[in-house]
Amino acid sequence: MSGHSYQESCPNCGGYLDAYVDNKPFEQISGECLTCGFTYWTKASFSDLEELNEWRIENELKPLKKLPKQDRTLLDY
């Protein structure tokens, strides 16, 4: 088992927040407040070529002509 559950205080109401973290295949976190309904989770996605190249240029890397392989099965987690 790569993940675990824990409880923390809700940043919205201070109530009981049930949280979970997992680190496979990448770090993912989620939480739900059982008092006010505040919720959060890791959302996996891929950038399009334009956005990726903007980040690359900002980091002094050459822009790409096409997107590299993107394993879309990672988005199912």
N, C-alpha and C positions, 0 to 999 in steps of 0.2 A: 504494500500500500504506500503510495507516494504522497498522500495528502493527509490533512488533519483538520478537525473542527475545533473551534474555540468560541468563547463569548467575550464581547467587549461592550463598552458603553457607546450608545448611538450618538453621533456628532450633532444630530438634530434635536433630540428630546432627552438624551441621557438615559434612555430606557435600555432594555435588553436587546442586544444585537447578536444574532447567531451568524458567525463567520466561518469561512472555509478557505483553505489555501492548498494548492496542489502544485507540484513542480515538474510534472511530466505531461506532455512533451516540452512544455515551457511553463514558467510561473504564471499561475492563474489565481485570482482571489475573488471572493464574492461574499456578500453579507446581506442580511435582511433583518430589519428591526421589527420585532413582534409587537411593539407599542405604537409607532407612528407610520410604519410602512416604508421608511427610507430603505433604499436598496442600491447596491452597486455590484459591478462584476467586470472582469477583464473581457474586453471585446477584441478578438483577433481579426485582422483584415490585411489586405495588401494595398500598397499605394499604386496608382497608375504611373505610367512612364513620366509624365510631366511633373508630378509631385516628387517622385523619386529623384529625378534629375535636379530639381530645385534644392533638395537636401544635399545632394552630392556636390553641387556647385558651392553651396554655403560652407561645405566642409573641404573645399579645395580639391575635389575629385572630378575627373573627367565625366561629362554626361554620357549616358548609354544611348545607343541607337535603337535598342529594343529591350524589352523586359527580360530578365533572366527567368529560368524555370521557377514557377511558384506552385508549391504543393498545397493545393486547395483543400486536401483532407485535413490540414491543420485547422481549418476554420470550423470544423465540426465539433471541436472540444468546447 
